[in-house]
């Protein structure tokens, strides 16, 4: 079960990281500009964010296993469409289909963890899953580059088709974690409207905001570091991957630490510590980006610390949000995921909109994201104090 859930959670990373090395070759083959090819990533994020909002209520009403199988089937169809695409516009459309399907795996695997575990144990399991899932960004570009050399860029998407078909077969070995007697009988139209009701809960806003603001900073990091390291600080392109991999290793280390500490200290304390770590390092990133203090390492070290804070923030913010709405864990998981990836679109978009030839735009976006994350965590503490009184 751990392996299958890790694979489902990894669909977001696998779907993009595997084909990143092939983007220039795709542009040449499809006679598309760099901007259009980059829209295959943006289109995917939009579809992934909105898709989660659909699958959450569907799974609360109809169970987890059938919707996730349908979602992975959509992922297979979208991947095949990408492999056969004859233009960039067609590729973007199929990437959106692929993303809507992949989002089912991510949102429902989190809901399945909540079905099986609760409280600190759920946070521990999510940390373990995220640690396993973090291998995809490390190996994806390397594997994609090898497939590109051996068989061309279209073969990358055929590999995703095969992976999806294997996953569908594996899903039917899983038990249904959301039996009929626990399902939400609310009509789907009304269930979609209940997202507004969920957003009125201050504690949920605290958990969701802590993760969403942080994701905005992470996607600013993803969008900004290639330019900041390679173009501005003249890091050779082949070494950029090592700096990126160091951040992934930091995430894996803090997730492992979180899984060991959460049963002792609780997710809320570790979440608060992670947001403070993210805000402090984000301010250091902005300072280094503005002043040039410390050169490359003055920027790279606080960026590493910021990204590593993910291990204390993401799993604890998700499990905290899910713990208060056990009957609607699918919808809550979907809402949290959509806010995270939606803020990621905003964070990366702000970096592109305000870039000025220096890392400063990336720096201030990351700093604001860290501050927003720590303020959101403050909502959780305020709600705890209010209930204690």
Secondary structure, DSSP 8 states (H G I E B T S, - for coil): -HHHHHHHHTHHHHHHHTTGGGHHHHHHHHT--HHHHHHHHHHHHHHHHHHHHHHHHHHHHH-SHHHHHHHHHHHHHHHHHHHH--SHHHHHHHHHHHHHHHHHHHHHHHHHHHHH--HHHHHHHHHHHHHHHTHHHHHHHHHHHHHHHHH-HHHHHHHHHHHHHHHHHHHTTS--SS-GGGS--S-HHHHHHHHHHHTT-HHHHHHHHHHHHHHHHHHHHHHHHIIIIIIIS---HHHHHHHHHHHHHHHHHHHHHHHHHHHHH-HHHHHHHHHHHHHHHHHHHHHHHHH-TTHHHHHHHHHHHHHHTHHHHHHHHHHHHHHT-GGGHHHHHHHHHHHHHHHHHHHHHHHHHH--SSTHHHHHHHHHHHHHHHHHHHHHHHHHHHHH-
